Amino acid sequence: MTRALPETRIPRGLRWSAATSAFQIEGSRTADGRGRSIWDDFVDRPGAVVDGSTAEPACDSYRRSEDDIDLLAGLGVDGYRFSIPWVRIQPAGAGPANRVALDRYSRFVDGLLQRGIEPEPTLYHWELPSELEDAGGWLNRDTASRFADFTALVAEGLGDRVRRWYTINEAAMTTLQGYGIGDLAPARQLMFGALPTVHHQLLAHARAAAVLRGAGAHRVGLTNNHTQVLPASGSEADLAASFAYDTLHNRMFSEPLLAGAYPDIESLGLPPLPVHDGDLEAIAGSLDFYGVNFYNPTTVAAAPDGSPLPFELLPTPGVPLTGFGWPIMPEALRDFLVDLHRRHPGMPPIVIGENGASFPEPDVAATVEDDDRIAFLSAHIGAVADAVDQGVRVEEYTVWSLMDNFEWADGYTQRFGLVHVDFDSGVRTPKASYDWYRRLILDDRAAGQGSTR
Ligand code: GBH
């Protein structure tokens, strides 16, 4: 059978990776003394997850990690972005390391290295220990210090072999959806009362980065979720609303890292962030790479009268949608990267920490032919190539996700994987996109032979 695959413009010289996060794939939520996190509390609350699923056993990856390594080796990626849950290492968020769990990740790191895959752990992919949430969670400045303690334990156990680290995944989602609106854990609805969590997460990142550097890490970064904001019209009201949304979703998280200061959120009528002397200096100098997780653009209009928010989010007109209903617009990724680089010309190299899409997949036979995912990834990799042509420095591209997994409040209803997972049997079946990505990586290596990477 011949299938027409899209021509992909490949940005040369990049590292190619795939990503997952622990809660979304591991299962075994009580194994080896694992403690409880805000996501255990979330999924155990009836009605919180749309399909009633509980991330158990998910992909069963805590036990099937050899299968995952085989898949990664077959794919031929340079690196694997996975996460190490705080509650497996410090079940109650403080105290000595749980050796059994730390040894398990140590063996996993060795397994990756033996197959030539660079381990790229994330230290916070949303699994805050429940005890720390009870003490205020990310509203509490002390959580940043606790995170540095946890980081020190992991660095002690793995720092001799792990060179690349991600600290915090998508602080914006935790602030806006976790503490602001409440559709992700810890499901609080504080609206703008959530804002201190921005600063405490960035501070946690900075403290962890210092610990990792002390332990000999070569590349330390974090990854932010970004969206390209598209004003619904050129009206002054829509432009002002777009500026407010861009500030809250993007710039509040990027500028302290890239410019050493928060944007002026007081001018939007918001309270100042709880910044102490020295914090901004620590945050600004903390990155070897800047992670961008990109899924879609966001169309923004002025808020209707009486709205509690200074903007309204609208569907993006004239573009196709993913299975999740997210607008597909690859050029928005190019424009985002070019704008960011133009505003911060001296910024560290960018890593695309996540990019991908869910599409409806009724059964295995149908799922393996996922041309829609291939088209999505191909167009977004092309958009990265366009940005690189315009002078943006990008060093790595990461597909979300290696395999179908537990999509948070959406349970098993959204499949993002290059590999199909049967959540009853645990069986993994590579999709067409897996083979496509494998060949893209091979092509790029062949094209780059003789040059230094
Ligand atoms: C990431 O979050 C997470 O890091 C990862 O764990 C998760 O599995 C993955 O992405 C897929 O969701 O309604 O059209 O305005 C993604 C953050 C926030 C990106 C919501 C898309 C809404 C699009 N997402 N956003 S739309």
Boltz pocket constraint, residues with backbone or C-beta under 6 A from the ligand:
constraints:
  - pocket:
      binder: B
      contacts: [[A, 21], [A, 24], [A, 169], [A, 170], [A, 173], [A, 225], [A, 293], [A, 295], [A, 296], [A, 297], [A, 298], [A, 324], [A, 325], [A, 326], [A, 327], [A, 354], [A, 400], [A, 406], [A, 407], [A, 416]]
      max_distance: 6.0
